[in-house]
Amino acid sequence: MEEVKKLRAKRQVADALNIRNRPKTTIIYNLPLNSPVLVWREEPIGQPGYWSSPHNLLSIKNKTCTIQLPYRPTNFRSMVVKPYLVDPKITEDM
């Protein structure tokens, strides 16, 4: 029984070390201003969230991104912002 406990503890430590604690946000800090970004929007309880349509990135200060929404600039944490990636093949055809 002691050996099983040791193996279980070893496995729990390995699993805990492999867990990613938060999303990677370094890519946001490398974007130029006015780049299109998506913002994660939460829905009411019981409804799934979604990535809202591309908006312009106005500024980044510490972990706060200012995004131009249709009605006014709004601040979001960098964890809920990701770049809007466009397929170069699609844009070349236009």
N, CA, C and O atoms as a DFTB+ gen file, in Angstrom:
376 C
 N C O
     1  1       0.825      -1.197       0.000
     2  2       0.000       0.000       0.000
     3  2       0.876       1.271       0.000
     4  3       0.535       2.264      -0.643
     5  1       1.983       1.228       0.713
     6  2       2.894       2.379       0.758
     7  2       3.467       2.675      -0.621
     8  3       3.624       3.835      -1.003
     9  1       3.772       1.630      -1.355
    10  2       4.332       1.815      -2.701
    11  2       3.301       2.459      -3.632
    12  3       3.653       3.309      -4.450
    13  1       2.051       2.068      -3.514
    14  2       0.981       2.662      -4.307
    15  2       0.837       4.147      -3.977
    16  3       0.657       4.963      -4.882
    17  1       0.914       4.507      -2.696
    18  2       0.822       5.912      -2.287
    19  2       1.968       6.730      -2.873
    20  3       1.762       7.857      -3.323
    21  1       3.181       6.163      -2.868
    22  2       4.342       6.867      -3.426
    23  2       4.182       7.079      -4.934
    24  3       4.462       8.161      -5.448
    25  1       3.735       6.046      -5.628
    26  2       3.530       6.165      -7.073
    27  2       2.444       7.189      -7.397
    28  3       2.572       7.970      -8.340
    29  1       1.378       7.173      -6.606
    30  2       0.289       8.131      -6.829
    31  2       0.768       9.565      -6.586
    32  3       0.444      10.466      -7.358
    33  1       1.533       9.775      -5.519
    34  2       2.062      11.110      -5.222
    35  2       2.999      11.569      -6.321
    36  3       2.964      12.735      -6.715
    37  1       3.825      10.684      -6.816
    38  2       4.748      11.021      -7.906
    39  2       3.974      11.424      -9.164
    40  3       4.340      12.379      -9.849
    41  1       2.927      10.703      -9.452
    42  2       2.100      11.013     -10.620
    43  2       1.393      12.353     -10.458
    44  3       1.310      13.119     -11.419
    45  1       0.884      12.654      -9.270
    46  2       0.203      13.919      -9.023
    47  2       1.157      15.101      -9.182
    48  3       0.769      16.142      -9.711
    49  1       2.389      14.949      -8.732
    50  2       3.379      16.012      -8.887
    51  2       3.691      16.218     -10.361
    52  3       3.764      17.357     -10.822
    53  1       3.875      15.134     -11.108
    54  2       4.159      15.240     -12.538
    55  2       2.999      15.909     -13.273
    56  3       3.225      16.754     -14.140
    57  1       1.777      15.546     -12.941
    58  2       0.601      16.159     -13.577
    59  2       0.508      17.647     -13.250
    60  3       0.191      18.460     -14.118
    61  1       0.782      17.998     -12.004
    62  2       0.703      19.402     -11.590
    63  2       1.751      20.237     -12.314
    64  3       1.481      21.384     -12.670
    65  1       2.923      19.694     -12.536
    66  2       3.972      20.432     -13.237
    67  2       3.666      20.616     -14.717
    68  3       4.160      21.557     -15.338
    69  1       2.864      19.735     -15.284
    70  2       2.539      19.817     -16.708
    71  2       1.323      20.684     -17.004
    72  3       1.032      20.952     -18.170
    73  1       0.614      21.125     -15.981
    74  2      -0.566      21.958     -16.184
    75  2      -0.137      23.358     -16.580
    76  3       0.761      23.937     -15.969
    77  1      -0.775      23.895     -17.597
    78  2      -0.503      25.269     -18.019
    79  2      -1.371      26.191     -17.175
    80  3      -2.594      26.055     -17.159
    81  1      -0.751      27.113     -16.485
    82  2      -1.471      27.944     -15.537
    83  2      -2.291      29.044     -16.180
    84  3      -3.335      29.412     -15.642
    85  1      -1.865      29.578     -17.296
    86  2      -2.605      30.659     -17.936
    87  2      -2.270      30.684     -19.416
    88  3      -1.267      30.105     -19.833
    89  1      -3.084      31.337     -20.205
    90  2      -2.803      31.400     -21.636
    91  2      -1.548      32.220     -21.929
    92  3      -1.190      33.120     -21.170
    93  1      -0.898      31.901     -23.020
    94  2       0.280      32.658     -23.434
    95  2      -0.177      33.976     -24.042
    96  3      -0.988      33.998     -24.967
    97  1       0.348      35.067     -23.514
    98  2      -0.075      36.383     -23.990
    99  2       1.060      37.167     -24.627
   100  3       0.862      38.320     -25.011
   101  1       2.236      36.580     -24.751
   102  2       3.375      37.318     -25.292
   103  2       3.146      37.772     -26.721
   104  3       3.678      38.806     -27.125
   105  1       2.385      37.044     -27.483
   106  2       2.138      37.423     -28.880
   107  2       1.378      38.754     -28.967
   108  3       1.571      39.512     -29.917
   109  1       0.529      39.036     -27.996
   110  2      -0.226      40.290     -27.984
   111  2       0.717      41.483     -27.861
   112  3       0.508      42.511     -28.506
   113  1       1.750      41.351     -27.038
   114  2       2.671      42.463     -26.801
   115  2       3.545      42.757     -28.018
   116  3       4.124      43.840     -28.107
   117  1       3.651      41.821     -28.950
   118  2       4.457      42.024     -30.149
   119  2       3.653      42.597     -31.317
   120  3       4.226      42.895     -32.365
   121  1       2.357      42.753     -31.158
   122  2       1.520      43.272     -32.243
   123  2       1.685      44.780     -32.393
   124  3       1.814      45.489     -31.395
   125  1       1.682      45.284     -33.638
   126  2       1.686      46.736     -33.817
   127  2       0.311      47.308     -33.467
   128  3      -0.693      46.596     -33.483
   129  1       0.284      48.591     -33.154
   130  2      -0.996      49.240     -32.847
   131  2      -1.889      49.224     -34.075
   132  3      -1.399      49.182     -35.204
   133  1      -3.184      49.256     -33.862
   134  2      -4.224      49.165     -34.890
   135  2      -4.290      47.800     -35.565
   136  3      -4.879      47.669     -36.638
   137  1      -3.695      46.788     -34.950
   138  2      -3.811      45.425     -35.463
   139  2      -5.184      44.883     -35.123
   140  3      -5.738      45.216     -34.075
   141  1      -5.739      44.058     -35.987
   142  2      -7.030      43.446     -35.652
   143  2      -6.838      42.360     -34.590
   144  3      -5.934      41.530     -34.693
   145  1      -7.688      42.377     -33.588
   146  2      -7.658      41.378     -32.514
   147  2      -9.077      40.891     -32.229
   148  3     -10.059      41.560     -32.551
   149  1      -9.157      39.718     -31.622
   150  2     -10.433      39.167     -31.176
   151  2     -10.491      39.276     -29.659
   152  3      -9.461      39.205     -28.988
   153  1     -11.677      39.445     -29.124
   154  2     -11.876      39.577     -27.682
   155  2     -12.855      38.505     -27.224
   156  3     -13.908      38.317     -27.833
   157  1     -12.501      37.791     -26.133
   158  2     -13.382      36.767     -25.580
   159  2     -14.496      37.442     -24.801
   160  3     -14.241      38.214     -23.877
   161  1     -15.732      37.147     -25.177
   162  2     -16.898      37.746     -24.517
   163  2     -17.668      36.653     -23.797
   164  3     -17.957      35.601     -24.369
   165  1     -17.993      36.906     -22.556
   166  2     -18.771      35.967     -21.752
   167  2     -20.260      36.213     -21.980
   168  3     -20.703      37.352     -22.128
   169  1     -21.011      35.136     -22.004
   170  2     -22.464      35.206     -22.114
   171  2     -23.058      34.995     -20.724
   172  3     -22.340      34.628     -19.794
   173  1     -24.352      35.224     -20.578
   174  2     -24.983      34.946     -19.279
   175  2     -24.778      33.488     -18.866
   176  3     -24.426      32.641     -19.688
   177  1     -24.999      33.216     -17.613
   178  2     -24.782      31.874     -17.059
   179  2     -25.551      30.846     -17.878
   180  3     -26.728      31.025     -18.189
   181  1     -24.862      29.775     -18.215
   182  2     -25.476      28.699     -18.979
   183  2     -25.299      28.836     -20.474
   184  3     -25.618      27.908     -21.217
   185  1     -24.801      29.962     -20.934
   186  2     -24.584      30.178     -22.363
   187  2     -23.086      30.148     -22.650
   188  3     -22.293      30.591     -21.819
   189  1     -22.684      29.631     -23.811
   190  2     -21.257      29.600     -24.119
   191  2     -20.725      30.989     -24.475
   192  3     -21.453      31.819     -25.020
   193  1     -19.454      31.234     -24.162
   194  2     -18.811      32.480     -24.557
   195  2     -18.399      32.407     -26.021
   196  3     -18.583      31.377     -26.669
   197  1     -17.843      33.494     -26.544
   198  2     -17.446      33.511     -27.949
   199  2     -16.351      34.553     -28.171
   200  3     -16.182      35.466     -27.363
   201  1     -15.612      34.413     -29.264
   202  2     -14.618      35.403     -29.678
   203  2     -15.336      36.404     -30.574
   204  3     -15.844      36.035     -31.633
   205  1     -15.382      37.658     -30.161
   206  2     -16.109      38.663     -30.940
   207  2     -15.295      39.087     -32.153
   208  3     -14.082      38.883     -32.216
   209  1     -15.990      39.679     -33.108
   210  2     -15.401      40.039     -34.398
   211  2     -14.155      40.902     -34.236
   212  3     -13.950      41.472     -33.164
   213  1     -13.321      41.016     -35.262
   214  2     -12.067      41.761     -35.117
   215  2     -12.292      43.230     -34.765
   216  3     -13.146      43.913     -35.331
   217  1     -11.491      43.677     -33.810
   218  2     -11.490      45.072     -33.381
   219  2     -10.049      45.567     -33.433
   220  3      -9.121      44.759     -33.473
   221  1      -9.854      46.872     -33.433
   222  2      -8.510      47.437     -33.487
   223  2      -7.900      47.545     -32.098
   224  3      -8.559      47.942     -31.136
   225  1      -6.618      47.178     -32.018
   226  2      -5.851      47.309     -30.783
   227  2      -5.312      48.731     -30.716
   228  3      -4.510      49.128     -31.561
   229  1      -5.744      49.503     -29.717
   230  2      -5.332      50.898     -29.604
   231  2      -4.064      51.077     -28.780
   232  3      -3.193      51.863     -29.152
   233  1      -3.948      50.356     -27.662
   234  2      -2.750      50.485     -26.823
   235  2      -2.651      49.303     -25.882
   236  3      -3.619      48.576     -25.658
   237  1      -1.439      49.127     -25.327
   238  2      -1.187      48.097     -24.320
   239  2      -0.384      48.744     -23.209
   240  3       0.662      49.347     -23.450
   241  1      -0.878      48.614     -21.999
   242  2      -0.163      49.122     -20.833
   243  2      -0.228      48.050     -19.754
   244  3      -1.306      47.679     -19.290
   245  1       0.955      47.556     -19.361
   246  2       1.062      46.444     -18.431
   247  2       0.285      45.255     -18.984
   248  3       0.641      44.744     -20.046
   249  1      -0.752      44.804     -18.310
   250  2      -1.541      43.665     -18.783
   251  2      -2.909      44.090     -19.281
   252  3      -3.809      43.258     -19.394
   253  1      -3.081      45.362     -19.578
   254  2      -4.362      45.889     -20.028
   255  2      -4.262      46.342     -21.479
   256  3      -3.388      47.132     -21.837
   257  1      -5.156      45.837     -22.299
   258  2      -5.218      46.215     -23.710
   259  2      -6.437      47.116     -23.914
   260  3      -7.527      46.818     -23.427
   261  1      -6.241      48.208     -24.631
   262  2      -7.357      49.080     -24.978
   263  2      -7.775      48.730     -26.399
   264  3      -6.977      48.801     -27.334
   265  1      -9.032      48.354     -26.541
   266  2      -9.577      47.899     -27.812
   267  2     -10.677      48.854     -28.251
   268  3     -11.499      49.275     -27.437
   269  1     -10.694      49.198     -29.538
   270  2     -11.741      50.058     -30.075
   271  2     -12.949      49.207     -30.430
   272  3     -12.951      48.498     -31.437
   273  1     -13.970      49.282     -29.598
   274  2     -15.229      48.608     -29.892
   275  2     -16.107      49.567     -30.682
   276  3     -15.788      50.753     -30.754
   277  1     -17.187      49.106     -31.269
   278  2     -18.026      49.992     -32.093
   279  2     -18.526      51.236     -31.362
   280  3     -18.709      52.281     -31.987
   281  1     -18.747      51.144     -30.073
   282  2     -19.330      52.276     -29.349
   283  2     -18.307      53.123     -28.602
   284  3     -18.547      54.314     -28.403
   285  1     -17.159      52.553     -28.175
   286  2     -16.130      53.340     -27.471
   287  2     -14.915      52.454     -27.205
   288  3     -15.030      51.229     -27.249
   289  1     -13.753      53.047     -26.931
   290  2     -12.594      52.252     -26.532
   291  2     -12.848      51.604     -25.163
   292  3     -13.388      52.235     -24.255
   293  1     -12.455      50.352     -25.038
   294  2     -12.701      49.598     -23.816
   295  2     -11.433      48.859     -23.409
   296  3     -10.690      48.381     -24.266
   297  1     -11.182      48.764     -22.112
   298  2     -10.016      48.058     -21.596
   299  2     -10.348      46.600     -21.333
   300  3     -11.409      46.278     -20.798
   301  1      -9.424      45.716     -21.716
   302  2      -9.537      44.287     -21.481
   303  2      -8.205      43.780     -20.957
   304  3      -7.157      44.337     -21.283
   305  1      -8.235      42.736     -20.154
   306  2      -7.005      42.077     -19.737
   307  2      -6.414      41.355     -20.947
   308  3      -7.150      40.897     -21.821
   309  1      -5.105      41.254     -20.995
   310  2      -4.448      40.624     -22.144
   311  2      -4.799      39.143     -22.279
   312  3      -4.617      38.560     -23.348
   313  1      -5.301      38.529     -21.201
   314  2      -5.667      37.115     -21.247
   315  2      -6.886      36.847     -22.114
   316  3      -7.076      35.714     -22.557
   317  1      -7.716      37.849     -22.371
   318  2      -8.935      37.632     -23.149
   319  2      -8.837      38.248     -24.543
   320  3      -9.851      38.450     -25.212
   321  1      -7.613      38.545     -24.975
   322  2      -7.390      39.134     -26.295
   323  2      -6.445      38.227     -27.067
   324  3      -5.445      37.757     -26.524
   325  1      -6.762      37.982     -28.336
   326  2      -5.842      37.224     -29.179
   327  2      -5.814      37.860     -30.559
   328  3      -6.780      38.508     -30.961
   329  1      -4.709      37.681     -31.293
   330  2      -4.610      38.299     -32.611
   331  2      -5.597      37.673     -33.591
   332  3      -5.909      36.484     -33.515
   333  1      -6.070      38.493     -34.500
   334  2      -6.944      38.019     -35.577
   335  2      -6.030      37.678     -36.735
   336  3      -5.466      38.565     -37.376
   337  1      -5.888      36.396     -37.000
   338  2      -4.977      35.944     -38.044
   339  2      -5.729      35.756     -39.351
   340  3      -6.782      35.119     -39.395
   341  1      -5.174      36.319     -40.407
   342  2      -5.782      36.228     -41.734
   343  2      -4.905      35.323     -42.583
   344  3      -3.680      35.442     -42.564
   345  1      -5.516      34.436     -43.312
   346  2      -4.777      33.536     -44.194
   347  2      -4.224      34.350     -45.364
   348  3      -5.004      34.953     -46.101
   349  1      -2.880      34.386     -45.561
   350  2      -2.296      35.197     -46.645
   351  2      -2.799      34.788     -48.029
   352  3      -2.881      35.629     -48.924
   353  1      -3.135      33.515     -48.219
   354  2      -3.624      33.065     -49.527
   355  2      -4.957      33.748     -49.861
   356  3      -5.206      34.104     -51.012
   357  1      -5.795      33.923     -48.863
   358  2      -7.099      34.552     -49.082
   359  2      -6.928      36.029     -49.427
   360  3      -7.585      36.534     -50.337
   361  1      -6.052      36.720     -48.706
   362  2      -5.886      38.153     -48.937
   363  2      -5.182      38.448     -50.259
   364  3      -5.385      39.524     -50.822
   365  1      -4.354      37.521     -50.779
   366  2      -3.688      37.730     -52.063
   367  2      -4.679      37.689     -53.206
   368  3      -4.491      38.370     -54.214
   369  1      -5.742      36.894     -53.063
   370  2      -6.743      36.759     -54.118
   371  2      -7.634      37.985     -54.241
   372  3      -8.264      38.186     -55.280
   373  1      -7.698      38.799     -53.213
   374  2      -8.603      39.952     -53.221
   375  2      -8.066      41.094     -54.007
   376  3      -8.716      42.135     -54.105
